[in-house]
Every structure is written in C-alpha cells, then in structure tokens.
C-alpha cells in the first residue's frame, strides 16, 4: 500500500491548503482593518471613529462565519470581545491607542494557550501538523507520534517557539504604539506591521522545524514498507 505522506503531490496539497486557510485570515485580520481605518480617516473622521470602524470588521467576520457555518466561531467571537473591551477602555480613559494595543492581549492569550498545551495533553502544533504536514494520512501521523520521541520533541519545540513569538509580538507592540512619538494613524499602521512580522516569523519557524518533522514522517513510511 502506498504512503500518501511521501508523495510530492500531498506536500504541495498541504502547502496550498495552508495558503487557502491563512490568506483569508490575513486579509480579514490585517489588511481589511487598515483599509477601513484609513478610508474613514480620509473622510475626516476622528481617530476613535476610524479605529472603531476598523475594529468592527471583526464583527463582520463573526457574523459571516456564523451564517456560513451555522455556529459561532469562538476565535472570531474572542477577537470581537477584545475589540469591545479595548473600545470601552479607550472611551473611559480617552486614549484611542488602547484600541490598538488590545491586539497584544489577543497575542498573549494565544501564547498562554500554546504554553498550556505543552503541560496538558498534546501540544497545539500536534494538531496543526497533523492537519497540514501529515499529507492526508492522520492515522499514520498518530502512529508516528506514539512511536517517535524525535517527532514529539520537534513538535513540542515548535509549539514553544510559536508561543515565544506570540509573546514577543504582544510585548513589542506596546512601545511601538506608545514610545515612538507616532500619531494614532501611524501607530495603527505600525501595529499591523508588527502583526505581519509575527506572521513571517511563524512561517519561518514552521518551515524550518517542519522540515525535520517531514523527514521523520518519510523515514517512518520507509520503515513501514521496508
């Protein structure tokens, strides 16, 4: 019986699958808010209204996801609640930059989730790798996970590395927004560049450590058919 995990076509399918899933999120969470913000700003709206409009895109995503999937997307709901919390805090304090900095809370929460998964059950990247790297053979992936200490170590390392990146992004955003003498509009744009930096860094980590995981999968397949 042939092993799908060793075929180039499966690898290419996995990469295209990643792009199909990541690109819409990148457009919805990074590009669209920036476009809405500057569009409102060009119309002469205040920073608070422009930031509110940009953040409201998370509500649109929540509604679209709920209609399409007939259920509430927990991640989209969490993003929207963070936006509402940041907006309320900004109105109470009178500081629109809090709406921008609230993204750090989201990143930090994800980092906590990644680290927590290392302590409870299987790490987050186990499920991500199972979906994207297994080459369409999750059963073989589960078998390899049980038998290969090397694979388990690499997946846990990838999970820890991603957690560090999320924490770093959360920390870096605060001085970028508050300590660089940027206007609110400039701070909004800079914040999105920080997010893009995180995405690039996650891609580098995934590609670098993913090579070792794919190598383990290939060797496991060869042993199974040797």
N, C-alpha and C positions, 0 to 999 in steps of 0.2 A: 504494500500500500504506500502510495507516495505521500510525502510530508509537505503540507502547504507552507510550513514555516520556512522552508528552504528555497522557495521559488522567488525569483526576482519580481514577478508579477504581483505576488502577495505583498512584497515590501513596497512596491510602487503604489499598490492599492491602499496600504496603510498610510503612506505619506499623503496621498490625495485625500484620504478620509480625514486626516488631521487638518489639512487646509480647508476642507469643506466645513469643518466644525469651528475652527479657530477664526477664519476670516470674517464670518458674520458677527462673531462676538467682538472682534477688533473694530469693525465698522460701527457697531451699535454702542460700544462702551467707550471708545476713544475718539473716533472721527466724528460721529454724529453730534455728541455734546459740544465739541469745539465749533462745529459749523453753526449750530443753533446759537451758541453764545455770541459768536462774532456777528452773526446775522442780526440778532437783537441789538447788539451794541451799535452796529452801523445804522440801525433805525433810531438811535438816540435814547435807547432805554438805559436805565441805571444798571450799575454792576449787580445789584441784588436781583433785579428782574431778569437780567441776562443769565445769571447763574441759576436762578430758579427754572428758567426755560430749559437750560442745558440739562439740569438735573431731572427735569420732568421726562426726559427721554427714557429714563429707567422705568417710569410708569407705563409708557407706551410699550416698551419691551415686555413688561409684566402682563399687560392686557393681551398683546398679540400672542404671547406664549400660552396664556390661559385659554384663549379661543382656539388656538391651533391644536393644543394637546389635551384640552378639556380637563386641565388640572392646573393648580398654581405652581409655578416654578419657584422652588424655595430660594434658589440663589438670586433670582431676579427680585423676589419679594424682599430679601435681605438688603440688597443694594438700594431698593426704593426706601426702605425704612431708615437706612443710614442717611440717605439724602434728606428725608423729612427731619430727622434728628439734627443734622447739620444746619438745615434751613431755620429751624426753630431756635437753635442756639445762636445763629447769626443774627436773627431778628431781636433776640433778647439782649445780646451783647452789643449789637450794632457793628459787627465785624463780618463783612461778606466773605472774607478769606476762610472762615470756618467751614463754609460750604465746600471749598476746595480741599481743605485739609482732611475733611471727613473720609476721603478716599484712603487715607492712611489707616484708619480704623478697620476698613474692609480688608486691606492687605495684611494687617497684623492679625486679624481674626483667621484668615486663611493660613498664615504661618503657624498659629497656635494649633489649628486643625491638623496640619501636616505633622507637626511635632507630636501631637497627641496620638496620632495614628501609629507612631512608632512604639508607643507604650501599650496601646490597646488594640489587639487584633492585628490585622495586616495593614502595612503602610499604604498611604494614598496612592503612591506610584505603582504599587502592585496592581491596582485596578486599572490605572491609566495604561500601564504597559501591557496588561492582559488584553486591553481593548485595541491598542494601536500597534503593538510590536509582535503580538503572538501570531500574526499572519493569518488570522481567521481560524486558529485552532486553540481555543481557550482550554480544552481538555488537556492537550499536550502541555500547555503553559502551566496548568495546575499541577500536573505530574512533575514537571521540571522544578517547580517551586518547592515541592516536597522533598525532592532528591538532591537538589544542588545548593549547598551552603554558599557557593560563589555567587549564584544568582540572587539569593536572598540578601547577601551583603551589598551587592551592587544596587539593588532596588531600594534598600534602606538608605544607602548613601545618597542616591538620587533624591529621595524624599527629604532627607535632612538638608541637602544643598538647596532644594527649592524653598524650603522653609526659611533658610537664611536669606535668600534673595527677596522673599516677600517682606521679611522684617527690615531688610536694608532699604527697600523701596519705601516702606512706611516711614522710616526714620529720615531718609534723605529729603522727602517731600516737605517736611516741616520747615527746615531752614531755607529751602528753595523758595517757599511761599512767603516766609516772614523775614528773612535775613538778607535778601539780595536787593532791597530797595526797588522791587518791581511794582508796577501798577497791578491792579486786580486783574485786568485783562492779560497782562504779561504773565502773571502768576498762574492764571488758568492754563495758558498755553504751555508754560514750563512744567506744570503738573502733568500734563498729558505726555510731554516728552519723557518725564520720569517713568510713566507707565510704559511707554514704548521701550525704554531702556530695560525695564523688567522683562518685557516680552522677549526681547532679543536675548537677554541673559538666560532666560528659561529655555529658549530654543538651543542655545549653545550647550547648556548643561544636558538637555535631553539628547542632543545629537552626539555629544562626546561620550556620555555614560551609556547611551543607547547602543553604541557600537559593541561594547562589552557584553551587554545583555543579548544582543542578536548573535554574537559569537557563541555564547553559552547555549542558546536555542539551537543553533546549527550543529554544534558538537553533540548535543543531546539527540538530535534527529539522526546523526550519523551512527551514534552508538546503538540507537534503537533498531537500525536497519543493518548493522554490521554483522 
